[in-house]
Amino acid sequence: MTTGAPAVTAEAPARRPLRADAQRNYDRLIESGRETFTELGGDTPLEEVARRAGVGIGTLYRHFPTRLDLLESIYREDVDRLAALARTLTAELEPWDALEQWVAEFSAYAATKRVLFQEIVAVAGKDAQVFIHSRAAIGEAGELVVGGAQRAGVVRSDIEVSDVTRLVGGCTMMPGADADQQRRMLRLVLDGLRVRD
């Protein structure tokens, strides 16, 4: 049975509210960085991130003074989005449907995380605050989704949240696996979680 996850800690310093145009640029840079790093690797020049976002490199540096600032911001935004999604899904869907949708989103997150993780570790180390925040937030979100499905009797009681996240993460890291194969592997993971009559 899953155990209660710790409350999310290591919150990011609150950002000052941005003007609407500045917020649009920030959002475009986060999205561009996510796509560019996932496609081309974490060492991609920041000029390429700015170009794809449709802004100048000066605009990028105003929002993210260092490469690490951008990498950590993408990582944290993705984690916080997954945590918010877990709350929404468990409030609006049946427990199994919430689990399925969250696992699919976690899989997409894990693909980006794999690229960013090594780059952040190389600069900030494995104990960087963004990782402390990530572990707590994902644990809490997973407890909502997996624990909710267990309490509803649709997921095996011997499963832990970390079992699910490691299995799903592993599906995204298989070398040479195309999108179709990844979907099949995720289906196998979900089938293995389900309670059988």
C-alpha angles and dihedrals in degrees: 000000000000118000124224112276119231118257112270111270139179095055116195117251108268113261118228111250111268130220112259094257092047091049090052090052091048091051092047091051092050091049093044092048092050093050096039097048092045092050102037105021136261094283093062112134113262089229087070091052090051092046093053090047090054094239136108123261089249090061090051092052092048089060098033113026092187137030088245090057090058095044093049093045092054091046093049094044090053093048093048091048090053091049092050090046091055090055092048096046095047090049095048109030140053111268097255093046090049090052093049094050094044092049090053091052092045089054091057090047091050091055091057093040092058091061097042097042097069093045092052093044091052091058107025104022131235092291095059113143091243090062093048089052091045095052093049095044095047091045091052093046092047091051090054093051104032095033091048091052090048093050088051089054097241099107126056114264093224093065121103126203091245089056090059097044093047093048093048092044089051091055090060094048100054106121113239095011111141125209094267093052091047090053090050091050091050089052089053090051091051092047089053092053097051121101111243123215 
